[in-house]
Amino acid sequence: MLKYKYVIALAIFFVAIGLVGDHCWIKRIEQRKEIAQLKSEIEKEIKTFNDDKEQLEKLKTNPEAVKRIAHERYYMKTEAEDIFVIEDE
C-alpha cells in the first residue's frame, strides 16, 4: 500500500480539482448549457431586430404601410369607416 501512496495522492488531488472549485467539471457543463441558451437568445433578438429594421424601412418609404400600422396597432380610422375591436379570451 505504501508504494502506491503517490499514485493515490495524485488520484485524490485530480478528483478534488475536478469536482471542487471554480473550474470544476460540473460548473463547466452548466456554463456550456448557459452559453448555448444565451446564444439562442441572441439569435432570436437579432431576428427581431432585423424584422423591426425592415419594418422601419417600409414605414419610411411607403405611406400605405404607415396607414396599415395605424389601423392594425392603434385602431385609427378614416372618416368613412367604423372599427370594431374583437378580443379573443
C-alpha positions in Angstrom: 0.0 0.0 0.0 2.8 2.4 0.8 4.4 2.0 -2.7 1.2 3.4 -4.3 0.8 6.3 -1.9 2.0 8.8 -4.6 -0.4 7.4 -7.1 -3.3 7.5 -4.6 -2.4 11.1 -3.6 -2.3 12.2 -7.2 -5.6 10.5 -7.9 -7.2 12.2 -4.9 -5.7 15.5 -6.0 -7.1 15.3 -9.5 -10.5 14.2 -8.3 -10.6 17.1 -5.8 -9.5 19.6 -8.6 -12.2 18.1 -11.0 -15.1 18.2 -8.5 -14.3 21.2 -6.3 -13.6 24.8 -7.0 -14.5 27.4 -9.6 -13.2 25.4 -12.6 -14.7 22.0 -11.8 -16.2 19.8 -14.5 -19.8 20.2 -13.2 -19.7 24.0 -13.3 -18.2 23.9 -16.8 -21.0 21.7 -18.0 -23.6 24.1 -16.5 -21.7 27.1 -18.1 -21.8 25.5 -21.5 -25.5 24.9 -21.2 -26.0 28.6 -20.2 -23.8 29.7 -23.1 -25.9 27.7 -25.6 -29.1 29.2 -24.1 -27.7 32.7 -24.4 -26.6 32.1 -28.0 -30.1 31.1 -28.9 -31.5 34.2 -27.2 -29.0 36.3 -29.1 -30.1 34.7 -32.4 -33.8 35.4 -31.5 -33.0 39.0 -30.7 -31.1 39.5 -33.9 -34.0 38.2 -35.9 -36.4 40.5 -34.0 -34.0 43.4 -34.7 -33.8 42.6 -38.4 -37.6 42.3 -38.7 -38.1 45.7 -36.9 -35.4 47.3 -39.1 -37.1 46.0 -42.2 -40.5 47.3 -41.0 -39.0 50.7 -40.1 -37.6 51.0 -43.7 -41.1 50.2 -45.1 -42.6 52.8 -42.8 -40.1 55.4 -44.0 -40.7 54.8 -47.7 -44.3 53.6 -48.0 -47.3 55.7 -46.8 -49.6 52.7 -47.2 -47.5 50.8 -44.6 -48.0 53.7 -42.2 -51.7 53.6 -42.8 -51.8 49.8 -42.3 -49.9 50.0 -39.0 -52.1 52.8 -37.8 -55.2 50.7 -38.5 -53.8 47.4 -37.0 -52.0 48.6 -33.9 -53.6 51.9 -32.9 -57.1 51.3 -34.2 -57.1 54.6 -36.1 -59.8 55.1 -38.8 -60.7 57.3 -41.6 -63.8 59.4 -41.7 -65.9 56.9 -43.6 -65.2 53.8 -41.6 -66.1 52.2 -38.3 -63.7 49.9 -36.3 -64.9 47.1 -34.1 -62.3 45.6 -31.8 -63.0 41.9 -31.0 -60.7 40.3 -28.5 -60.4 36.6 -28.0 -60.0 35.3 -24.5 
